[in-house]
Amino acid sequence: MGKNGIKGMDIKKDPMGMAITDYHKTGNADRLRVLSPMFEEDEIPLQTLFRKYEEMPIIERKALDLAKGKILDVGAGAGCHSLVLQERGIYVTAIDISPLSVETMKKRGVKKVSEQDFFTLDGRYDTILMLMNGIGIVGTLERLQEFFCHLDKILAPGGQVLCDSSDISYVFEDDNGMIDIPPEMEYYGEHSFRMKYKNVIGESFEWLYIDADTLKEKAANNGYAVEVVAEGEHYDYLARITKKLETK
């Protein structure tokens, strides 16, 4: 899972960054817990943020193989994807809003990394990577319009966004296998979370899990096309987002 928020996160409220720092230093860490009013408490295994290419799921490996040109790695965490690309001699910029994660990436050898909110980022990129449910940083369906408007500014002509997400409608299956979504939910993929590491609890943040059909619809409404290029084993998928060609 990635992070949401603004540049300048308080180090004392950066549980993911603390966990990443500890794991990098010692190869071990306490539990990085994920808290939500909607779901049971979950946990992020820290070793997954330090994986080598061979240890990554097929969706992430496919994204890295498709990445080309000037690359942006959004919500880069411990930098595992950026390091794979660097080893291939590919130019990549890693960004994250977690200051401790950024410091760890520098220590791990990520050459170009900054503490940066995606939505205030400048520059032009040929490939934008948003992995490990990375498009979740958008937070809500409503904010997707802002996301696509920002792509208009930072995605180079002919560029691509490679992002993954999950259709979590299965969470709402009843005993008969029918999808029973609470009527008060505007969209079943919009949720809020907090992270906890040791005694540190981070700020609440919104996170979006979006099914492929809804992503295609929202993208089309904003002049973009979506192609599902890989599917995972548990309702997850990798999408390639590109600007639609204008026709006269």
Secondary structure, 3 states (H helix, E strand, C coil): CCCCCCCCCCHHHCHHHHHHHHHHHHCCCCCEEEECCCCCCEEECHHHHHCCHHHCCHHHHHHHHHCCCCEEEECCCCCHHHHHHHHCCCCEEEEECCHHHHHHHHHHCCCCEEECCHHHCCCCEEEEEECCCHHHHHCCCCCHHHHHHHHHHHEEEEEEEEEEEECHHHHHECCCCCECCCCCCCCCCEEEEEEEECCEECCCEEEECCCHHHHHHHHHHCCEEEEEEEECCCCEEEEEEEECCCCC
